[in-house]
Amino acid sequence: MTTTSLGNPSPTPAAVATEGGAAGETVPEAAAVLGLDTRAWPIERLVVLLAGSVTLLTLLLGRRHDPRWRLMTGFIATNLVAQATIGWCPASLLMRWLGFRRAIDRAGA
């Protein structure tokens, strides 16, 4: 394990593979560089968490600074509808690229 600038231990790809991952399974390089634990939550939960957090932030920014921030809330809602109907949105594609797994992938592992 290596240590981040904040003193928190961040696993190396090899350490993650031996700490409970399947034999030969390693964290994608992008997730390892960012210090993300891709085994924590499935993408479906992370998308909702991200959408809710950003929605609250944009509503606050819209109230305090500029009402046009609320357009971002509409964009987030559109992405949530896409996630629910077709199974993906830009955020889920990014999370997939970072190495996070879908709930169905985690169930089969």
PyMOL commands that set and color helices and strands:
alter all, ss='L'
color gray80, all
select helices_A, chain A and resi 13-18+29-34+43-64+67-86+90-98+103-108
alter helices_A, ss='H'
color red, helices_A
select strands_A, chain A and resi 2-3+9-10
alter strands_A, ss='S'
color yellow, strands_A
deselect
rebuild
show_as cartoon
